Amino acid sequence: MNDLNAFLEPGMRVTHPTQPDWGVGQVQSNIGGKITVNFPEAGKVVIEGSRIALCPVFDP
């Protein structure tokens, strides 16, 4: 399976599709398909980009 989050860059804001209670997190890094995100309610989480498609958050 391809990396579903290849476009994510540090500083972008995202939510986890199955963990909405984690809040809106900020991407810290995206290296080799592993995305590190700092979520306000879950802390720093490393996500396998080929398994979970994070949802980008765009402020108006």
PQR file of N, CA, C, O and H, with PARSE charges and radii, in Angstrom:
ATOM      1  N   MET A   1       0.843  -1.186   0.000 -0.4000 1.5000
ATOM      2  CA  MET A   1       0.000   0.000   0.000 -0.0000 2.0000
ATOM      3  C   MET A   1       0.886   1.248   0.000  0.5500 1.7000
ATOM      4  O   MET A   1       1.942   1.266   0.634 -0.5500 1.4000
ATOM      5  N   ASN A   2       0.459   2.268  -0.700 -0.4000 1.5000
ATOM      6  CA  ASN A   2       1.224   3.513  -0.792 -0.0000 2.0000
ATOM      7  C   ASN A   2       1.075   4.347   0.467  0.5500 1.7000
ATOM      8  O   ASN A   2       0.152   4.149   1.258 -0.5500 1.4000
ATOM      9  H   ASN A   2      -0.398   2.253  -1.215  0.4000 1.0000
ATOM     10  N   ASP A   3       1.993   5.277   0.638 -0.4000 1.5000
ATOM     11  CA  ASP A   3       1.926   6.207   1.761 -0.0000 2.0000
ATOM     12  C   ASP A   3       0.786   7.185   1.502  0.5500 1.7000
ATOM     13  O   ASP A   3       0.836   7.974   0.557 -0.5500 1.4000
ATOM     14  H   ASP A   3       2.742   5.438  -0.004  0.4000 1.0000
ATOM     15  N   LEU A   4      -0.233   7.128   2.339 -0.4000 1.5000
ATOM     16  CA  LEU A   4      -1.421   7.959   2.162 -0.0000 2.0000
ATOM     17  C   LEU A   4      -1.202   9.395   2.616  0.5500 1.7000
ATOM     18  O   LEU A   4      -2.056  10.255   2.400 -0.5500 1.4000
ATOM     19  H   LEU A   4      -0.274   6.488   3.106  0.4000 1.0000
ATOM     20  N   ASN A   5      -0.059   9.657   3.245 -0.4000 1.5000
ATOM     21  CA  ASN A   5       0.211  10.969   3.831 -0.0000 2.0000
ATOM     22  C   ASN A   5       1.485  11.609   3.297  0.5500 1.7000
ATOM     23  O   ASN A   5       2.088  12.441   3.974 -0.5500 1.4000
ATOM     24  H   ASN A   5       0.635   8.959   3.421  0.4000 1.0000
ATOM     25  N   ALA A   6       1.899  11.234   2.100 -0.4000 1.5000
ATOM     26  CA  ALA A   6       3.168  11.711   1.552 -0.0000 2.0000
ATOM     27  C   ALA A   6       3.224  13.238   1.453  0.5500 1.7000
ATOM     28  O   ALA A   6       4.307  13.821   1.504 -0.5500 1.4000
ATOM     29  H   ALA A   6       1.409  10.558   1.550  0.4000 1.0000
ATOM     30  N   PHE A   7       2.069  13.885   1.314 -0.4000 1.5000
ATOM     31  CA  PHE A   7       2.016  15.342   1.144 -0.0000 2.0000
ATOM     32  C   PHE A   7       2.167  16.106   2.459  0.5500 1.7000
ATOM     33  O   PHE A   7       2.361  17.322   2.441 -0.5500 1.4000
ATOM     34  H   PHE A   7       1.189  13.411   1.273  0.4000 1.0000
ATOM     35  N   LEU A   8       2.081  15.414   3.602 -0.4000 1.5000
ATOM     36  CA  LEU A   8       2.138  16.112   4.892 -0.0000 2.0000
ATOM     37  C   LEU A   8       3.547  16.602   5.185  0.5500 1.7000
ATOM     38  O   LEU A   8       4.528  15.888   4.976 -0.5500 1.4000
ATOM     39  H   LEU A   8       1.924  14.427   3.617  0.4000 1.0000
ATOM     40  N   GLU A   9       3.627  17.831   5.673 -0.4000 1.5000
ATOM     41  CA  GLU A   9       4.903  18.459   6.009 -0.0000 2.0000
ATOM     42  C   GLU A   9       4.857  18.974   7.432  0.5500 1.7000
ATOM     43  O   GLU A   9       3.778  19.238   7.964 -0.5500 1.4000
ATOM     44  H   GLU A   9       2.831  18.411   5.842  0.4000 1.0000
ATOM     45  N   PRO A  10       6.031  19.122   8.062 -0.5600 1.5000
ATOM     46  CA  PRO A  10       6.051  19.677   9.416  0.2800 2.0000
ATOM     47  C   PRO A  10       5.317  21.017   9.482  0.5500 1.7000
ATOM     48  O   PRO A  10       5.444  21.870   8.604 -0.5500 1.4000
ATOM     49  N   GLY A  11       4.548  21.163  10.557 -0.4000 1.5000
ATOM     50  CA  GLY A  11       3.774  22.388  10.770 -0.0000 2.0000
ATOM     51  C   GLY A  11       2.325  22.259  10.348  0.5500 1.7000
ATOM     52  O   GLY A  11       1.477  23.021  10.812 -0.5500 1.4000
ATOM     53  H   GLY A  11       4.445  20.470  11.271  0.4000 1.0000
ATOM     54  N   MET A  12       2.025  21.300   9.468 -0.4000 1.5000
ATOM     55  CA  MET A  12       0.634  21.123   9.043 -0.0000 2.0000
ATOM     56  C   MET A  12      -0.178  20.580  10.211  0.5500 1.7000
ATOM     57  O   MET A  12       0.339  19.887  11.088 -0.5500 1.4000
ATOM     58  H   MET A  12       2.714  20.681   9.092  0.4000 1.0000
ATOM     59  N   ARG A  13      -1.469  20.918  10.195 -0.4000 1.5000
ATOM     60  CA  ARG A  13      -2.376  20.471  11.249 -0.0000 2.0000
ATOM     61  C   ARG A  13      -3.243  19.339  10.718  0.5500 1.7000
ATOM     62  O   ARG A  13      -3.713  19.388   9.581 -0.5500 1.4000
ATOM     63  H   ARG A  13      -1.889  21.481   9.482  0.4000 1.0000
ATOM     64  N   VAL A  14      -3.454  18.316  11.548 -0.4000 1.5000
ATOM     65  CA  VAL A  14      -4.198  17.132  11.133 -0.0000 2.0000
ATOM     66  C   VAL A  14      -5.048  16.588  12.276  0.5500 1.7000
ATOM     67  O   VAL A  14      -4.825  16.905  13.445 -0.5500 1.4000
ATOM     68  H   VAL A  14      -3.072  18.276  12.472  0.4000 1.0000
ATOM     69  N   THR A  15      -6.027  15.759  11.911 -0.4000 1.5000
ATOM     70  CA  THR A  15      -6.759  14.975  12.889 -0.0000 2.0000
ATOM     71  C   THR A  15      -6.607  13.505  12.524  0.5500 1.7000
ATOM     72  O   THR A  15      -6.356  13.160  11.369 -0.5500 1.4000
ATOM     73  H   THR A  15      -6.207  15.501  10.962  0.4000 1.0000
ATOM     74  N   HIS A  16      -6.761  12.652  13.519 -0.4000 1.5000
ATOM     75  CA  HIS A  16      -6.711  11.205  13.306 -0.0000 2.0000
ATOM     76  C   HIS A  16      -8.148  10.753  13.040  0.5500 1.7000
ATOM     77  O   HIS A  16      -9.039  11.080  13.824 -0.5500 1.4000
ATOM     78  H   HIS A  16      -6.965  12.932  14.457  0.4000 1.0000
ATOM     79  N   PRO A  17      -8.400  10.007  11.953 -0.5600 1.5000
ATOM     80  CA  PRO A  17      -9.776   9.668  11.576  0.2800 2.0000
ATOM     81  C   PRO A  17     -10.528   8.804  12.586  0.5500 1.7000
ATOM     82  O   PRO A  17     -11.756   8.871  12.643 -0.5500 1.4000
ATOM     83  N   THR A  18      -9.837   8.004  13.375 -0.4000 1.5000
ATOM     84  CA  THR A  18     -10.534   7.153  14.338 -0.0000 2.0000
ATOM     85  C   THR A  18     -10.341   7.598  15.779  0.5500 1.7000
ATOM     86  O   THR A  18     -10.835   6.950  16.701 -0.5500 1.4000
ATOM     87  H   THR A  18      -8.840   7.949  13.328  0.4000 1.0000
ATOM     88  N   GLN A  19      -9.620   8.707  15.981 -0.4000 1.5000
ATOM     89  CA  GLN A  19      -9.370   9.222  17.329 -0.0000 2.0000
ATOM     90  C   GLN A  19      -9.677  10.714  17.409  0.5500 1.7000
ATOM     91  O   GLN A  19      -8.784  11.503  17.717 -0.5500 1.4000
ATOM     92  H   GLN A  19      -9.218   9.234  15.232  0.4000 1.0000
ATOM     93  N   PRO A  20     -10.905  11.117  17.142 -0.5600 1.5000
ATOM     94  CA  PRO A  20     -11.209  12.558  17.149  0.2800 2.0000
ATOM     95  C   PRO A  20     -10.995  13.218  18.512  0.5500 1.7000
ATOM     96  O   PRO A  20     -10.777  14.427  18.589 -0.5500 1.4000
ATOM     97  N   ASP A  21     -11.058  12.424  19.588 -0.4000 1.5000
ATOM     98  CA  ASP A  21     -10.855  12.985  20.922 -0.0000 2.0000
ATOM     99  C   ASP A  21      -9.413  13.408  21.174  0.5500 1.7000
ATOM    100  O   ASP A  21      -9.137  14.069  22.175 -0.5500 1.4000
ATOM    101  H   ASP A  21     -11.235  11.442  19.525  0.4000 1.0000
ATOM    102  N   TRP A  22      -8.480  13.039  20.284 -0.4000 1.5000
ATOM    103  CA  TRP A  22      -7.095  13.483  20.413 -0.0000 2.0000
ATOM    104  C   TRP A  22      -6.949  14.964  20.073  0.5500 1.7000
ATOM    105  O   TRP A  22      -5.961  15.590  20.456 -0.5500 1.4000
ATOM    106  H   TRP A  22      -8.704  12.502  19.470  0.4000 1.0000
ATOM    107  N   GLY A  23      -7.917  15.528  19.362 -0.4000 1.5000
ATOM    108  CA  GLY A  23      -7.860  16.931  18.965 -0.0000 2.0000
ATOM    109  C   GLY A  23      -7.083  17.131  17.674  0.5500 1.7000
ATOM    110  O   GLY A  23      -6.748  16.173  16.976 -0.5500 1.4000
ATOM    111  H   GLY A  23      -8.720  15.019  19.051  0.4000 1.0000
ATOM    112  N   VAL A  24      -6.805  18.380  17.371 -0.4000 1.5000
ATOM    113  CA  VAL A  24      -6.058  18.736  16.157 -0.0000 2.0000
ATOM    114  C   VAL A  24      -4.576  18.748  16.495  0.5500 1.7000
ATOM    115  O   VAL A  24      -4.125  19.500  17.358 -0.5500 1.4000
ATOM    116  H   VAL A  24      -7.076  19.158  17.938  0.4000 1.0000
ATOM    117  N   GLY A  25      -3.830  17.900  15.800 -0.4000 1.5000
ATOM    118  CA  GLY A  25      -2.404  17.782  16.064 -0.0000 2.0000
ATOM    119  C   GLY A  25      -1.563  18.502  15.028  0.5500 1.7000
ATOM    120  O   GLY A  25      -2.048  18.859  13.954 -0.5500 1.4000
ATOM    121  H   GLY A  25      -4.196  17.288  15.099  0.4000 1.0000
ATOM    122  N   GLN A  26      -0.303  18.709  15.359 -0.4000 1.5000
ATOM    123  CA  GLN A  26       0.633  19.354  14.446 -0.0000 2.0000
ATOM    124  C   GLN A  26       1.699  18.346  14.034  0.5500 1.7000
ATOM    125  O   GLN A  26       2.323  17.704  14.880 -0.5500 1.4000
ATOM    126  H   GLN A  26       0.091  18.419  16.231  0.4000 1.0000
ATOM    127  N   VAL A  27       1.902  18.215  12.713 -0.4000 1.5000
ATOM    128  CA  VAL A  27       2.909  17.304  12.184 -0.0000 2.0000
ATOM    129  C   VAL A  27       4.285  17.803  12.589  0.5500 1.7000
ATOM    130  O   VAL A  27       4.625  18.966  12.374 -0.5500 1.4000
ATOM    131  H   VAL A  27       1.396  18.737  12.027  0.4000 1.0000
ATOM    132  N   GLN A  28       5.078  16.909  13.178 -0.4000 1.5000
ATOM    133  CA  GLN A  28       6.446  17.242  13.576 -0.0000 2.0000
ATOM    134  C   GLN A  28       7.442  16.790  12.518  0.5500 1.7000
ATOM    135  O   GLN A  28       8.421  17.481  12.239 -0.5500 1.4000
ATOM    136  H   GLN A  28       4.802  15.963  13.352  0.4000 1.0000
ATOM    137  N   SER A  29       7.183  15.610  11.925 -0.4000 1.5000
ATOM    138  CA  SER A  29       8.065  15.099  10.876 -0.0000 2.0000
ATOM    139  C   SER A  29       7.322  14.055  10.049  0.5500 1.7000
ATOM    140  O   SER A  29       6.323  13.485  10.488 -0.5500 1.4000
ATOM    141  H   SER A  29       6.387  15.048  12.152  0.4000 1.0000
ATOM    142  N   ASN A  30       7.830  13.821   8.846 -0.4000 1.5000
ATOM    143  CA  ASN A  30       7.295  12.801   7.944 -0.0000 2.0000
ATOM    144  C   ASN A  30       8.495  12.188   7.235  0.5500 1.7000
ATOM    145  O   ASN A  30       8.937  12.686   6.200 -0.5500 1.4000
ATOM    146  H   ASN A  30       8.641  14.285   8.489  0.4000 1.0000
ATOM    147  N   ILE A  31       9.014  11.109   7.797 -0.4000 1.5000
ATOM    148  CA  ILE A  31      10.243  10.497   7.294 -0.0000 2.0000
ATOM    149  C   ILE A  31       9.984   9.024   7.006  0.5500 1.7000
ATOM    150  O   ILE A  31       9.607   8.258   7.893 -0.5500 1.4000
ATOM    151  H   ILE A  31       8.655  10.704   8.638  0.4000 1.0000
ATOM    152  N   GLY A  32      10.192   8.648   5.765 -0.4000 1.5000
ATOM    153  CA  GLY A  32      10.048   7.247   5.388 -0.0000 2.0000
ATOM    154  C   GLY A  32       8.676   6.679   5.648  0.5500 1.7000
ATOM    155  O   GLY A  32       8.544   5.494   5.955 -0.5500 1.4000
ATOM    156  H   GLY A  32      10.499   9.270   5.044  0.4000 1.0000
ATOM    157  N   GLY A  33       7.650   7.503   5.530 -0.4000 1.5000
ATOM    158  CA  GLY A  33       6.285   7.030   5.736 -0.0000 2.0000
ATOM    159  C   GLY A  33       5.846   6.982   7.187  0.5500 1.7000
ATOM    160  O   GLY A  33       4.722   6.573   7.478 -0.5500 1.4000
ATOM    161  H   GLY A  33       7.757   8.465   5.281  0.4000 1.0000
ATOM    162  N   LYS A  34       6.708   7.393   8.099 -0.4000 1.5000
ATOM    163  CA  LYS A  34       6.337   7.473   9.508 -0.0000 2.0000
ATOM    164  C   LYS A  34       6.139   8.942   9.864  0.5500 1.7000
ATOM    165  O   LYS A  34       7.057   9.755   9.760 -0.5500 1.4000
ATOM    166  H   LYS A  34       7.621   7.725   7.863  0.4000 1.0000
ATOM    167  N   ILE A  35       4.920   9.258  10.284 -0.4000 1.5000
ATOM    168  CA  ILE A  35       4.560  10.644  10.582 -0.0000 2.0000
ATOM    169  C   ILE A  35       4.474  10.813  12.092  0.5500 1.7000
ATOM    170  O   ILE A  35       3.726  10.101  12.763 -0.5500 1.4000
ATOM    171  H   ILE A  35       4.174   8.597  10.369  0.4000 1.0000
ATOM    172  N   THR A  36       5.237  11.752  12.616 -0.4000 1.5000
ATOM    173  CA  THR A  36       5.173  12.078  14.037 -0.0000 2.0000
ATOM    174  C   THR A  36       4.278  13.294  14.182  0.5500 1.7000
ATOM    175  O   THR A  36       4.513  14.338  13.574 -0.5500 1.4000
ATOM    176  H   THR A  36       5.844  12.330  12.070  0.4000 1.0000
ATOM    177  N   VAL A  37       3.235  13.137  15.009 -0.4000 1.5000
ATOM    178  CA  VAL A  37       2.268  14.208  15.220 -0.0000 2.0000
ATOM    179  C   VAL A  37       2.153  14.467  16.711  0.5500 1.7000
ATOM    180  O   VAL A  37       2.104  13.530  17.508 -0.5500 1.4000
ATOM    181  H   VAL A  37       3.044  12.289  15.503  0.4000 1.0000
ATOM    182  N   ASN A  38       2.110  15.729  17.087 -0.4000 1.5000
ATOM    183  CA  ASN A  38       1.906  16.111  18.482 -0.0000 2.0000
ATOM    184  C   ASN A  38       0.441  16.505  18.649  0.5500 1.7000
ATOM    185  O   ASN A  38       0.018  17.561  18.178 -0.5500 1.4000
ATOM    186  H   ASN A  38       2.150  16.490  16.440  0.4000 1.0000
ATOM    187  N   PHE A  39      -0.336  15.641  19.328 -0.4000 1.5000
ATOM    188  CA  PHE A  39      -1.757  15.892  19.577 -0.0000 2.0000
ATOM    189  C   PHE A  39      -1.934  16.470  20.974  0.5500 1.7000
ATOM    190  O   PHE A  39      -1.250  16.042  21.903 -0.5500 1.4000
ATOM    191  H   PHE A  39       0.008  14.784  19.711  0.4000 1.0000
ATOM    192  N   PRO A  40      -2.845  17.442  21.145 -0.5600 1.5000
ATOM    193  CA  PRO A  40      -3.018  18.075  22.453  0.2800 2.0000
ATOM    194  C   PRO A  40      -3.494  17.111  23.541  0.5500 1.7000
ATOM    195  O   PRO A  40      -3.141  17.288  24.707 -0.5500 1.4000
ATOM    196  N   GLU A  41      -4.285  16.098  23.186 -0.4000 1.5000
ATOM    197  CA  GLU A  41      -4.833  15.191  24.189 -0.0000 2.0000
ATOM    198  C   GLU A  41      -4.140  13.826  24.231  0.5500 1.7000
ATOM    199  O   GLU A  41      -4.441  13.014  25.105 -0.5500 1.4000
ATOM    200  H   GLU A  41      -4.571  15.954  22.239  0.4000 1.0000
ATOM    201  N   ALA A  42      -3.219  13.562  23.303 -0.4000 1.5000
ATOM    202  CA  ALA A  42      -2.550  12.255  23.271 -0.0000 2.0000
ATOM    203  C   ALA A  42      -1.035  12.371  23.295  0.5500 1.7000
ATOM    204  O   ALA A  42      -0.337  11.369  23.447 -0.5500 1.4000
ATOM    205  H   ALA A  42      -2.974  14.221  22.592  0.4000 1.0000
ATOM    206  N   GLY A  43      -0.525  13.581  23.146 -0.4000 1.5000
ATOM    207  CA  GLY A  43       0.915  13.771  23.117 -0.0000 2.0000
ATOM    208  C   GLY A  43       1.500  13.408  21.760  0.5500 1.7000
ATOM    209  O   GLY A  43       0.810  13.438  20.741 -0.5500 1.4000
ATOM    210  H   GLY A  43      -1.093  14.395  23.022  0.4000 1.0000
ATOM    211  N   LYS A  44       2.784  13.065  21.762 -0.4000 1.5000
ATOM    212  CA  LYS A  44       3.492  12.760  20.519 -0.0000 2.0000
ATOM    213  C   LYS A  44       3.178  11.327  20.104  0.5500 1.7000
ATOM    214  O   LYS A  44       3.380  10.386  20.872 -0.5500 1.4000
ATOM    215  H   LYS A  44       3.345  13.041  22.590  0.4000 1.0000
ATOM    216  N   VAL A  45       2.676  11.174  18.864 -0.4000 1.5000
ATOM    217  CA  VAL A  45       2.284   9.873  18.340 -0.0000 2.0000
ATOM    218  C   VAL A  45       2.966   9.663  16.996  0.5500 1.7000
ATOM    219  O   VAL A  45       2.980  10.564  16.158 -0.5500 1.4000
ATOM    220  H   VAL A  45       2.512  11.939  18.240  0.4000 1.0000
ATOM    221  N   VAL A  46       3.537   8.466  16.785 -0.4000 1.5000
ATOM    222  CA  VAL A  46       4.130   8.113  15.498 -0.0000 2.0000
ATOM    223  C   VAL A  46       3.122   7.238  14.758  0.5500 1.7000
ATOM    224  O   VAL A  46       2.665   6.223  15.284 -0.5500 1.4000
ATOM    225  H   VAL A  46       3.525   7.733  17.466  0.4000 1.0000
ATOM    226  N   ILE A  47       2.781   7.638  13.538 -0.4000 1.5000
ATOM    227  CA  ILE A  47       1.753   6.970  12.745 -0.0000 2.0000
ATOM    228  C   ILE A  47       2.367   6.405  11.481  0.5500 1.7000
ATOM    229  O   ILE A  47       3.138   7.080  10.799 -0.5500 1.4000
ATOM    230  H   ILE A  47       3.153   8.462  13.111  0.4000 1.0000
ATOM    231  N   GLU A  48       2.027   5.167  11.172 -0.4000 1.5000
ATOM    232  CA  GLU A  48       2.465   4.511   9.943 -0.0000 2.0000
ATOM    233  C   GLU A  48       1.603   5.048   8.800  0.5500 1.7000
ATOM    234  O   GLU A  48       0.407   4.766   8.728 -0.5500 1.4000
ATOM    235  H   GLU A  48       1.401   4.618  11.726  0.4000 1.0000
ATOM    236  N   GLY A  49       2.218   5.820   7.914 -0.4000 1.5000
ATOM    237  CA  GLY A  49       1.489   6.509   6.855 -0.0000 2.0000
ATOM    238  C   GLY A  49       0.814   5.610   5.843  0.5500 1.7000
ATOM    239  O   GLY A  49      -0.113   6.050   5.163 -0.5500 1.4000
ATOM    240  H   GLY A  49       3.190   6.049   7.972  0.4000 1.0000
ATOM    241  N   SER A  50       1.245   4.370   5.719 -0.4000 1.5000
ATOM    242  CA  SER A  50       0.613   3.465   4.763 -0.0000 2.0000
ATOM    243  C   SER A  50      -0.625   2.785   5.341  0.5500 1.7000
ATOM    244  O   SER A  50      -1.342   2.081   4.629 -0.5500 1.4000
ATOM    245  H   SER A  50       1.998   4.013   6.271  0.4000 1.0000
ATOM    246  N   ARG A  51      -0.872   2.996   6.630 -0.4000 1.5000
ATOM    247  CA  ARG A  51      -2.014   2.339   7.283 -0.0000 2.0000
ATOM    248  C   ARG A  51      -3.132   3.301   7.668  0.5500 1.7000
ATOM    249  O   ARG A  51      -4.305   2.926   7.654 -0.5500 1.4000
ATOM    250  H   ARG A  51      -0.289   3.567   7.208  0.4000 1.0000
ATOM    251  N   ILE A  52      -2.782   4.524   8.007 -0.4000 1.5000
ATOM    252  CA  ILE A  52      -3.760   5.506   8.470 -0.0000 2.0000
ATOM    253  C   ILE A  52      -3.644   6.763   7.611  0.5500 1.7000
ATOM    254  O   ILE A  52      -2.557   7.315   7.444 -0.5500 1.4000
ATOM    255  H   ILE A  52      -1.830   4.829   8.018  0.4000 1.0000
ATOM    256  N   ALA A  53      -4.774   7.206   7.072 -0.4000 1.5000
ATOM    257  CA  ALA A  53      -4.802   8.458   6.293 -0.0000 2.0000
ATOM    258  C   ALA A  53      -5.235   9.574   7.234  0.5500 1.7000
ATOM    259  O   ALA A  53      -6.412   9.679   7.579 -0.5500 1.4000
ATOM    260  H   ALA A  53      -5.657   6.758   7.207  0.4000 1.0000
ATOM    261  N   LEU A  54      -4.292  10.399   7.644 -0.4000 1.5000
ATOM    262  CA  LEU A  54      -4.618  11.532   8.508 -0.0000 2.0000
ATOM    263  C   LEU A  54      -5.426  12.566   7.720  0.5500 1.7000
ATOM    264  O   LEU A  54      -5.291  12.681   6.502 -0.5500 1.4000
ATOM    265  H   LEU A  54      -3.336  10.313   7.363  0.4000 1.0000
ATOM    266  N   CYS A  55      -6.254  13.299   8.426 -0.4000 1.5000
ATOM    267  CA  CYS A  55      -7.136  14.295   7.784 -0.0000 2.0000
ATOM    268  C   CYS A  55      -6.540  15.688   7.995  0.5500 1.7000
ATOM    269  O   CYS A  55      -6.461  16.154   9.132 -0.5500 1.4000
ATOM    270  H   CYS A  55      -6.364  13.205   9.416  0.4000 1.0000
ATOM    271  N   PRO A  56      -6.120  16.358   6.921 -0.5600 1.5000
ATOM    272  CA  PRO A  56      -5.576  17.710   7.087  0.2800 2.0000
ATOM    273  C   PRO A  56      -6.649  18.689   7.547  0.5500 1.7000
ATOM    274  O   PRO A  56      -7.824  18.563   7.203 -0.5500 1.4000
ATOM    275  N   VAL A  57      -6.213  19.659   8.329 -0.4000 1.5000
ATOM    276  CA  VAL A  57      -7.106  20.711   8.826 -0.0000 2.0000
ATOM    277  C   VAL A  57      -6.617  22.031   8.255  0.5500 1.7000
ATOM    278  O   VAL A  57      -5.470  22.426   8.462 -0.5500 1.4000
ATOM    279  H   VAL A  57      -5.259  19.761   8.608  0.4000 1.0000
ATOM    280  N   PHE A  58      -7.493  22.702   7.542 -0.4000 1.5000
ATOM    281  CA  PHE A  58      -7.147  23.999   6.939 -0.0000 2.0000
ATOM    282  C   PHE A  58      -7.978  25.078   7.607  0.5500 1.7000
ATOM    283  O   PHE A  58      -9.208  25.030   7.585 -0.5500 1.4000
ATOM    284  H   PHE A  58      -8.426  22.381   7.374  0.4000 1.0000
ATOM    285  N   ASP A  59      -7.304  26.049   8.198 -0.4000 1.5000
ATOM    286  CA  ASP A  59      -8.007  27.170   8.836 -0.0000 2.0000
ATOM    287  C   ASP A  59      -8.525  28.109   7.758  0.5500 1.7000
ATOM    288  O   ASP A  59      -7.869  28.320   6.739 -0.5500 1.4000
ATOM    289  H   ASP A  59      -6.305  26.088   8.216  0.4000 1.0000
ATOM    290  N   PRO A  60      -9.709  28.672   7.990 -0.5600 1.5000
ATOM    291  CA  PRO A  60     -10.264  29.608   6.989  0.2800 2.0000
ATOM    292  C   PRO A  60      -9.485  30.904   6.907  0.5500 1.7000
ATOM    293  O   PRO A  60      -9.829  31.782   6.116 -0.5500 1.4000
TER
END
